[in-house]
Amino acid sequence: MRKKKKNFFHFKSLMVGFIAGLVTFLLLSSVILGFISQEGVVVYINSEEVASTVEKQVTAFTNQQIPYYMGEAKEEVPGIVEKQLEGQFTTGKLEIAGVSFELPEEFVSNLEHMLKDNIEAGIYNIIDGIDNEELSRDLGAYSYKIVKKTLEEEYKGKSLTVKPFEWFSILVTIDIEDSLEEE
């Protein structure tokens, strides 16, 4: 007669262990999910990190874009000056001590042209005198302040309800920290 091979495991014991583990897992999961659902979750946002990141991005972007916009502004200066001075020199009269003198049309035209050139040159000097890097840093620093203030005033303590499933919701509260503490 042949001898039966012995099984190293007993199928019934294996199934009982598996079901007991599954029941334990489901019980623990439901307790944890119930606790999270009732108590909610607090999400900490590091305002310093967010504001610094925005500041760096705004500084880099504006430093790259300001020369482009300044070039466009320079192209529009002659048209703007022309429009503003249009009709300013309609008469060529000069009055001194009650005596009126008629100025030659060529003189008035040259005076108007010289005035336009001087105004355009002044505006170009102003545009060229702008320090793009300093302006970019200022805009970045301003955006840093806005982000810090907005996070502190608008989002600190705000609560939201998140529904990962239709039957399950989690209360999420936002808390703002100035910096993460080193662990």
C-alpha positions in Angstrom: 0.0 0.0 0.0 1.0 3.4 -0.8 1.6 5.9 1.9 -0.2 9.2 1.8 1.8 12.3 1.6 1.4 14.5 4.6 0.3 18.1 3.8 2.3 20.7 5.5 -0.7 22.8 6.1 -4.3 22.2 7.0 -6.7 23.9 4.6 -9.4 24.5 7.3 -6.9 26.2 9.6 -5.6 28.4 6.8 -9.2 29.6 6.0 -10.0 30.3 9.6 -6.8 32.3 10.0 -7.4 34.2 6.7 -11.0 35.1 7.7 -10.0 36.1 11.2 -7.3 38.4 9.8 -9.7 39.9 7.3 -12.3 40.5 10.0 -9.7 42.1 12.2 -8.5 44.3 9.3 -12.0 45.4 8.5 -12.8 46.1 12.1 -9.7 48.3 12.6 -10.3 50.1 9.3 -13.9 50.9 10.2 -12.8 52.2 13.6 -10.1 54.4 12.1 -12.4 55.7 9.3 -15.1 56.4 11.9 -12.6 58.3 14.0 -11.4 60.3 11.0 -15.0 61.0 9.9 -16.0 62.3 13.4 -12.8 64.2 14.4 -11.6 65.3 11.0 -8.1 66.0 9.8 -5.9 69.1 10.1 -3.8 70.0 7.1 -0.8 72.2 7.9 0.4 74.6 5.2 3.8 76.2 5.6 3.1 79.8 4.6 6.9 80.6 4.5 7.6 77.9 2.0 4.6 78.8 -0.2 5.3 82.5 -0.1 9.0 82.0 -0.8 8.2 79.8 -3.8 5.8 82.3 -5.2 8.3 85.2 -4.6 11.0 83.3 -6.6 8.7 82.5 -9.4 7.3 86.1 -9.7 10.9 87.5 -9.5 12.2 85.2 -12.2 9.1 85.8 -14.5 9.1 89.6 -14.2 12.8 89.8 -14.6 12.4 87.9 -17.9 9.3 89.8 -19.1 10.0 93.4 -18.1 12.5 94.1 -20.9 9.9 92.9 -23.4 7.2 95.1 -22.0 9.5 98.1 -21.8 10.4 97.6 -25.5 6.7 97.6 -26.3 6.2 100.7 -24.2 9.0 102.5 -26.1 7.3 101.6 -29.4 4.1 103.3 -28.2 5.7 106.5 -26.9 5.7 108.5 -30.2 2.0 107.8 -30.8 1.0 108.7 -27.3 3.1 112.0 -27.3 1.7 112.9 -30.8 -1.9 112.3 -29.5 -1.3 114.4 -26.4 0.3 117.3 -28.2 -2.2 117.3 -31.1 -3.8 120.7 -31.4 -1.7 122.3 -28.7 0.0 124.7 -31.1 -2.9 126.0 -33.3 -1.9 129.6 -33.2 1.5 131.2 -33.6 0.9 134.3 -31.5 3.2 135.5 -28.8 1.9 138.2 -26.4 4.4 140.3 -24.4 3.3 143.3 -22.3 0.0 143.5 -24.2 1.6 143.5 -27.6 0.8 140.5 -29.8 3.3 139.1 -32.3 2.5 136.7 -35.0 5.1 133.8 -35.1 6.1 132.3 -38.4 4.5 128.9 -39.1 7.9 127.2 -39.6 9.0 128.4 -36.1 5.8 127.0 -34.5 6.2 123.7 -36.4 9.9 123.5 -35.3 9.0 124.3 -31.7 6.3 121.6 -31.7 8.7 119.1 -33.2 11.4 120.0 -30.7 9.0 119.6 -27.8 7.8 116.2 -29.0 11.4 115.1 -29.3 12.3 116.3 -25.9 9.3 114.6 -24.3 10.0 111.3 -26.1 13.7 111.5 -25.1 12.6 112.1 -21.4 10.3 109.2 -21.4 12.9 107.0 -23.0 15.4 108.0 -20.4 12.9 107.1 -17.7 12.2 103.7 -19.2 15.9 103.0 -19.7 16.7 104.1 -16.2 14.4 101.5 -14.7 16.5 98.8 -13.0 14.7 95.6 -14.2 16.3 93.4 -11.5 15.4 95.7 -8.7 11.8 96.1 -10.0 11.6 92.3 -10.3 12.8 91.9 -6.7 10.3 94.5 -5.5 7.4 92.7 -7.3 8.6 89.4 -5.9 8.7 90.8 -2.4 5.3 92.3 -2.8 3.9 89.0 -4.0 5.5 87.3 -0.9 3.7 89.7 1.4 0.4 89.1 -0.4 0.6 85.3 -0.2 1.6 85.4 3.5 -1.3 87.8 4.3 -3.8 85.9 2.2 -2.9 82.5 3.7 -3.1 83.9 7.2 -6.4 85.9 6.7 -8.3 83.8 4.2 -7.3 80.2 4.9 -6.2 79.8 8.5 -8.8 77.8 10.4 -11.0 77.2 7.3 -12.8 73.9 7.3 -13.8 71.9 4.2 -15.7 68.7 3.8 -14.0 66.3 1.5 -16.1 63.4 0.1 -13.8 60.7 -1.3 -16.9 58.4 -1.5 -20.5 59.5 -1.6 -21.1 57.6 1.7 -18.0 58.9 3.4 -17.0 62.5 4.2 -14.0 63.9 6.1 -13.8 67.3 7.7 -10.5 68.9 6.7 -9.3 72.0 8.7 -6.5 74.1 7.3 -3.9 75.5 9.7 -1.2 77.9 8.6 2.3 77.7 10.0 5.1 80.2 9.4 7.8 77.5 9.1 8.1 73.8 9.6 9.9 72.8 12.8 13.0 70.7 12.4 12.5 67.2 13.7 
